[in-house]
Amino acid sequence: MENLYANEDSSRSYYVQKKSDFDRAHEIMHLMPSYAFYDKDKLDFTDVYYETNDNFLKDMGVTLRVRKFKTKQIISVKYNDALIEKQNEITRQNIYEQEMEASDSLFSQDNLLFVEDKLNVIFGGKLQMDILHKLRQLKEVYLVKTKRKSYEVVHNSGLRADVFFDEVLYTNRLKSIDYSDLILELNMTSIGTKINKQLFEEFVNKLREKLILIPMEESKYEAAILYTRFKK
């Protein structure tokens, strides 16, 4: 049976090449017939990615991130596709998260134990090493700072989608290199029926007729690695 709530066609991300396009995109959406466009909120957050000198996590296929908001932080342990395939189909999960206080540290005992546990989940306790000792060697390698404006688009037929305007700054902590980006993300939030998918596709295509949008195939973490390799 088709999963109506999780479909790869329900989310799109684009690089916005021109700042003028980024600034007028919401106006273009406002003027689209049959659509209503609502302000939601503004949000600033920073993603901090960790690694060891010998790429311990990368070699295992794991990404470790701490997302920092003003009032809280969220630890995320994410597995790559190859690791996900090794999991039981019923319990398969690609990311585990834990919230911590804004003033807390990743290196507190409880948080390191959380990360250790999620590594053991995928490797079944087969890692022949002191994982906690290895995790204490982690250091910040990339920062991704996002300044986000959020909107909701509603079609008169019932289609709903969230639209995120992200001003992003990538920082390579090891090389002290910065790179900025403008990213437009669209996520369909209504049930993935055939008509909703079609309307979502039409909405995206109308935007692409008026704006220079480059499909973003990589994650922000991958973009940070790609775009901060060398100084401009």
TORMAR-523398 format. One record per residue: residue in three letters; x, y, z of N, C-alpha, C in turn. Coordinates in steps of 0.1 Angstrom, whole numbers, padded with zeros to 4 digits, always signed. Layout:
BEGIN
ALAXYZXYZXYZ...
This chain:
BEGIN
MET+0008-0012+0000+0000+0000+0000+0009+0013+0000GLU+0005+0022-0008+0013+0034-0009+0013+0043+0004ASN+0024+0048+0008+0025+0056+0020+0022+0071+0015LEU+0010+0076+0019+0006+0089+0014+0013+0100+0021TYR+0020+0097+0032+0026+0108+0040+0041+0109+0038ALA+0047+0100+0032+0061+0100+0030+0065+0097+0015ASN+0068+0107+0008+0070+0105-0006+0082+0114-0011GLU+0091+0108-0019+0103+0116-0023+0099+0128-0031ASP+0087+0128-0037+0083+0139-0045+0077+0151-0037SER+0077+0149-0024+0070+0159-0016+0079+0170-0010SER+0092+0169-0014+0102+0179-0009+0112+0183-0020ARG+0114+0196-0021+0124+0201-0031+0132+0212-0024SER+0145+0212-0028+0154+0222-0023+0162+0228-0035TYR+0164+0241-0035+0170+0248-0046+0180+0258-0041TYR+0191+0260-0048+0199+0271-0047+0193+0283-0054VAL+0193+0295-0048+0188+0307-0055+0200+0315-0059GLN+0202+0316-0072+0214+0322-0077+0215+0337-0075LYS+0203+0344-0075+0203+0358-0074+0197+0363-0061LYS+0203+0372-0054+0197+0378-0042+0184+0385-0045SER+0183+0391-0057+0170+0398-0061+0159+0388-0063ASP+0162+0376-0068+0152+0365-0069+0148+0360-0055PHE+0158+0359-0046+0155+0354-0033+0145+0364-0026ASP+0148+0377-0028+0140+0387-0021+0126+0388-0027ARG+0124+0385-0039+0111+0387-0045+0103+0374-0047ALA+0108+0363-0043+0102+0350-0044+0088+0350-0037HIS+0088+0355-0025+0075+0355-0017+0065+0363-0024GLU+0069+0374-0031+0059+0383-0038+0053+0375-0050ILE+0062+0368-0056+0057+0359-0068+0047+0349-0063MET+0049+0343-0051+0040+0333-0046+0026+0340-0042HIS+0027+0352-0036+0015+0359-0033+0006+0361-0044LEU+0012+0363-0056+0004+0367-0068-0001+0355-0076MET+0003+0343-0072-0002+0331-0079-0017+0329-0077PRO-0025+0328-0088-0039+0326-0087-0042+0313-0080SER-0053+0313-0071-0058+0301-0064-0049+0297-0052TYR-0039+0305-0049-0030+0302-0038-0031+0313-0027ALA-0031+0309-0015-0029+0319-0004-0016+0316+0002PHE-0010+0327+0007+0004+0327+0012+0005+0333+0026TYR+0009+0325+0036+0008+0330+0050+0022+0330+0056ASP+0025+0341+0063+0037+0341+0071+0036+0331+0083LYS+0047+0324+0086+0047+0315+0098+0056+0320+0109ASP+0069+0319+0106+0078+0324+0117+0092+0327+0111LYS+0100+0332+0120+0115+0334+0117+0123+0326+0127LEU+0133+0320+0122+0141+0311+0131+0156+0312+0127ASP+0164+0313+0137+0179+0312+0135+0184+0300+0142PHE+0192+0292+0136+0198+0280+0142+0212+0277+0136THR+0220+0271+0144+0233+0267+0139+0235+0252+0140ASP+0240+0246+0130+0243+0231+0130+0258+0230+0131VAL+0262+0222+0141+0276+0220+0144+0279+0205+0141TYR+0288+0202+0132+0292+0188+0128+0305+0185+0134TYR+0306+0172+0140+0317+0168+0147+0324+0156+0140GLU+0337+0155+0141+0345+0144+0136+0358+0143+0144THR+0365+0132+0142+0378+0130+0148+0389+0133+0137ASN+0401+0133+0142+0412+0136+0132+0413+0124+0122ASP+0410+0112+0126+0411+0101+0117+0398+0097+0110ASN+0388+0106+0111+0375+0104+0104+0368+0091+0109PHE+0368+0090+0122+0362+0078+0128+0347+0076+0124LEU+0339+0087+0124+0325+0086+0121+0323+0085+0106LYS+0330+0092+0098+0328+0092+0084+0331+0078+0079ASP+0342+0072+0083+0345+0058+0079+0335+0048+0083MET+0327+0051+0093+0316+0041+0097+0303+0044+0090GLY+0302+0056+0083+0290+0060+0076+0280+0067+0085VAL+0286+0074+0095+0277+0081+0105+0280+0096+0105THR+0270+0104+0106+0271+0119+0107+0266+0123+0121LEU+0274+0131+0128+0270+0136+0142+0268+0151+0141ARG+0256+0155+0145+0253+0170+0144+0247+0174+0157VAL+0250+0186+0161+0243+0193+0172+0236+0205+0166ARG+0223+0206+0167+0216+0218+0162+0213+0227+0174LYS+0218+0239+0173+0216+0249+0184+0206+0259+0181PHE+0196+0260+0190+0186+0271+0190+0189+0280+0202LYS+0181+0290+0203+0183+0299+0215+0181+0292+0228THR+0170+0284+0228+0166+0278+0241+0169+0263+0243LYS+0174+0257+0232+0177+0242+0233+0187+0238+0223GLN+0191+0226+0224+0200+0219+0214+0195+0205+0211ILE+0198+0200+0199+0193+0187+0196+0205+0179+0190ILE+0208+0168+0196+0219+0159+0191+0213+0150+0180SER+0219+0148+0169+0214+0139+0158+0225+0130+0154VAL+0222+0117+0154+0231+0107+0149+0225+0101+0137LYS+0231+0103+0125+0225+0099+0113+0233+0088+0106TYR+0227+0078+0100+0234+0067+0093+0232+0070+0078ASN+0243+0066+0071+0242+0066+0056+0233+0055+0050ASP+0230+0055+0038+0221+0045+0032+0226+0031+0033ALA+0239+0029+0032+0245+0016+0033+0242+0010+0047LEU+0243+0018+0057+0241+0013+0071+0226+0010+0073ILE+0217+0019+0067+0203+0017+0069+0199+0003+0063GLU+0205+0000+0052+0201-0013+0045+0204-0025+0054LYS+0213-0024+0063+0217-0035+0072+0207-0037+0084GLN+0198-0027+0086+0189-0028+0097+0177-0036+0093ASN+0170-0041+0104+0157-0048+0102+0147-0039+0096GLU+0140-0043+0085+0131-0035+0078+0120-0029+0087ILE+0116-0036+0097+0105-0032+0106+0109-0021+0115THR+0122-0022+0120+0127-0012+0130+0136-0002+0123ARG+0137-0002+0110+0147+0006+0103+0145+0021+0106GLN+0156+0028+0109+0156+0042+0112+0169+0048+0108ASN+0169+0059+0102+0182+0065+0097+0187+0076+0106ILE+0179+0081+0115+0184+0091+0124+0178+0090+0138TYR+0186+0093+0148+0182+0093+0162+0186+0106+0168GLU+0177+0111+0176+0178+0125+0182+0176+0125+0197GLN+0183+0134+0203+0181+0136+0217+0182+0151+0220GLU+0173+0157+0228+0173+0171+0231+0181+0173+0244MET+0188+0184+0244+0196+0188+0256+0194+0203+0258GLU+0198+0207+0270+0196+0221+0274+0206+0230+0266ALA+0202+0243+0264+0210+0252+0256+0224+0253+0262SER+0226+0252+0275+0239+0253+0281+0247+0240+0282ASP+0241+0229+0278+0247+0216+0280+0258+0214+0269SER+0266+0204+0271+0277+0201+0262+0275+0187+0256LEU+0279+0185+0244+0279+0172+0238+0288+0162+0246PHE+0298+0168+0252+0308+0159+0259+0304+0156+0273SER+0292+0159+0277+0287+0154+0290+0286+0139+0289GLN+0286+0132+0301+0286+0117+0301+0273+0112+0295ASP+0262+0118+0298+0249+0113+0293+0248+0114+0278ASN+0253+0126+0273+0252+0128+0258+0261+0119+0250LEU+0273+0117+0256+0283+0107+0249+0277+0093+0250LEU+0271+0089+0261+0265+0076+0262+0254+0074+0252PHE+0246+0085+0249+0236+0084+0239+0242+0082+0225VAL+0252+0089+0222+0259+0087+0209+0265+0072+0208GLU+0271+0068+0219+0277+0055+0219+0267+0044+0217ASP+0255+0046+0223+0244+0036+0222+0239+0035+0207LYS+0239+0047+0200+0234+0047+0187+0244+0041+0177LEU+0257+0041+0181+0267+0035+0173+0266+0019+0175ASN+0263+0016+0187+0261+0001+0190+0249-0005+0184VAL+0238+0004+0182+0226-0001+0176+0229-0006+0162ILE+0237+0001+0155+0239-0003+0141+0250-0013+0139PHE+0260-0013+0149+0271-0023+0148+0270-0034+0157GLY+0259-0035+0165+0256-0046+0173+0266-0050+0184GLY+0273-0039+0188+0283-0041+0199+0296-0048+0194LYS+0298-0048+0180+0309-0055+0174+0322-0046+0173LEU+0321-0033+0177+0332-0024+0176+0342-0028+0186GLN+0354-0032+0182+0364-0036+0191+0373-0025+0196MET+0367-0016+0203+0374-0004+0208+0366+0003+0219ASP+0373+0012+0226+0367+0020+0236+0360+0032+0229ILE+0347+0030+0226+0340+0040+0218+0339+0054+0226LEU+0337+0054+0239+0336+0066+0246+0350+0074+0245HIS+0361+0066+0246+0374+0073+0245+0375+0079+0231LYS+0370+0072+0221+0371+0078+0207+0362+0090+0206LEU+0350+0090+0212+0341+0101+0211+0346+0113+0218ARG+0354+0111+0228+0360+0123+0235+0371+0130+0226GLN+0374+0124+0215+0384+0130+0206+0377+0139+0195LEU+0364+0139+0195+0356+0147+0185+0359+0161+0187LYS+0358+0168+0175+0360+0183+0175+0351+0188+0164GLU+0348+0201+0165+0339+0208+0155+0347+0209+0142VAL+0341+0204+0131+0347+0205+0118+0340+0215+0109TYR+0326+0215+0110+0319+0224+0101+0307+0230+0109LEU+0305+0243+0106+0293+0250+0112+0284+0254+0100VAL+0271+0253+0101+0262+0257+0091+0252+0266+0099LYS+0253+0279+0097+0244+0289+0103+0232+0292+0093THR+0220+0290+0098+0208+0293+0090+0199+0303+0096LYS+0196+0313+0087+0186+0324+0091+0174+0321+0082ARG+0163+0316+0088+0152+0311+0081+0139+0319+0083LYS+0132+0321+0072+0119+0327+0072+0110+0316+0066SER+0099+0313+0074+0090+0302+0070+0076+0308+0066TYR+0070+0301+0056+0057+0305+0051+0049+0292+0048GLU+0036+0294+0047+0028+0283+0043+0020+0287+0030VAL+0020+0278+0021+0012+0280+0008+0000+0271+0008VAL-0012+0276+0006-0024+0268+0006-0032+0271-0007HIS-0034+0260-0015-0042+0260-0027-0057+0259-0023ASN-0066+0265-0031-0080+0264-0028-0086+0250-0029SER-0078+0240-0034-0083+0227-0035-0079+0219-0023GLY-0070+0225-0014-0066+0218-0002-0051+0215-0001LEU-0044+0216-0012-0029+0214-0011-0023+0224-0001ARG-0014+0219+0007-0007+0228+0017+0008+0224+0015ALA+0016+0235+0016+0031+0232+0016+0038+0243+0024ASP+0049+0239+0031+0057+0248+0038+0068+0253+0029VAL+0072+0266+0030+0082+0272+0022+0092+0278+0031PHE+0105+0274+0030+0116+0280+0038+0125+0288+0030PHE+0128+0300+0034+0138+0309+0027+0150+0309+0037ASP+0161+0302+0033+0172+0301+0042+0184+0309+0037GLU+0189+0318+0045+0202+0324+0043+0212+0316+0051VAL+0222+0311+0044+0231+0301+0050+0245+0305+0049LEU+0252+0303+0060+0267+0305+0061+0274+0292+0065TYR+0282+0287+0056+0290+0275+0059+0303+0279+0064THR+0308+0272+0074+0322+0275+0079+0330+0262+0081ASN+0341+0262+0075+0350+0251+0077+0359+0255+0088ARG+0357+0248+0100+0364+0252+0112+0379+0249+0111LEU+0383+0239+0104+0397+0235+0103+0405+0244+0094LYS+0399+0249+0084+0406+0258+0074+0402+0273+0075SER+0392+0276+0084+0388+0290+0086+0383+0296+0073ILE+0374+0288+0066+0369+0292+0053+0354+0293+0054ASP+0348+0304+0050+0334+0307+0050+0328+0307+0035TYR+0316+0303+0034+0309+0304+0021+0294+0306+0024SER+0288+0315+0017+0274+0318+0019+0265+0313+0008ASP+0252+0310+0011+0243+0305+0001+0229+0310+0004LEU+0221+0310-0006+0206+0313-0005+0199+0300-0010ILE+0190+0295-0001+0184+0282-0004+0169+0283-0002LEU+0161+0278-0011+0147+0278-0011+0143+0263-0009GLU+0135+0260+0001+0131+0246+0004+0115+0246+0004LEU+0110+0236-0003+0095+0235-0004+0091+0221+0001ASN+0082+0220+0010+0078+0207+0015+0063+0206+0015MET+0057+0196+0008+0043+0194+0008+0039+0188+0021THR+0029+0194+0028+0025+0189+0041+0011+0182+0041SER+0004+0183+0030-0009+0177+0028-0007+0162+0024ILE-0017+0154+0025-0017+0140+0021-0013+0139+0006GLY-0004+0129+0004+0002+0128-0010-0007+0121-0020THR-0019+0127-0022-0028+0121-0032-0022+0125-0046LYS-0028+0119-0056-0023+0122-0070-0025+0137-0073ILE-0037+0142-0070-0040+0156-0073-0031+0166-0066ASN-0028+0162-0053-0019+0171-0045-0005+0171-0051LYS+0000+0159-0054+0013+0158-0060+0014+0166-0073GLN+0003+0165-0081+0003+0172-0094+0003+0187-0092LEU-0005+0192-0082-0005+0206-0079+0008+0211-0073PHE+0014+0203-0065+0027+0207-0059+0038+0208-0070GLU+0037+0199-0080+0047+0199-0091+0044+0212-0100GLU+0032+0215-0102+0028+0227-0110+0033+0240-0102PHE+0031+0240-0089+0035+0251-0081+0050+0253-0082VAL+0058+0243-0081+0072+0243-0082+0076+0248-0096ASN+0070+0243-0106+0073+0246-0120+0070+0261-0123LYS+0060+0266-0117+0056+0281-0119+0067+0289-0113LEU+0072+0285-0101+0083+0293-0095+0096+0292-0104ARG+0098+0281-0110+0111+0279-0117+0110+0287-0131GLU+0098+0290-0135+0096+0298-0147+0100+0313-0145LYS+0099+0317-0132+0101+0331-0129+0114+0334-0122LEU+0120+0323-0116+0132+0325-0108+0143+0315-0113ILE+0156+0319-0111+0167+0310-0115+0169+0302-0102LEU+0164+0289-0103+0166+0280-0092+0174+0268-0097ILE+0184+0264-0089+0193+0253-0092+0190+0242-0082PRO+0186+0230-0087+0183+0219-0078+0195+0216-0069MET+0191+0215-0056+0201+0212-0046+0200+0197-0043GLU+0210+0189-0048+0210+0175-0046+0216+0170-0033GLU+0225+0178-0027+0232+0174-0015+0226+0180-0003SER+0229+0175+0008+0225+0181+0021+0233+0193+0024LYS+0229+0201+0034+0237+0213+0038+0251+0209+0043TYR+0252+0197+0050+0265+0193+0055+0274+0189+0043GLU+0268+0183+0033+0276+0179+0021+0280+0192+0013ALA+0271+0202+0013+0274+0215+0007+0285+0222+0014ALA+0285+0221+0027+0296+0228+0035+0309+0222+0032ILE+0310+0208+0031+0322+0202+0027+0327+0206+0013LEU+0317+0206+0004+0320+0209-0010+0325+0224-0012TYR+0318+0233-0006+0320+0247-0009+0331+0254+0000THR+0336+0247+0010+0346+0253+0018+0359+0246+0017ARG+0361+0239+0006+0374+0232+0005+0386+0242+0002PHE+0383+0252-0005+0393+0262-0009+0389+0276-0007LYS+0398+0285-0003+0395+0299-0002+0392+0305-0016LYS+0382+0314-0016+0379+0321-0029+0391+0329-0034
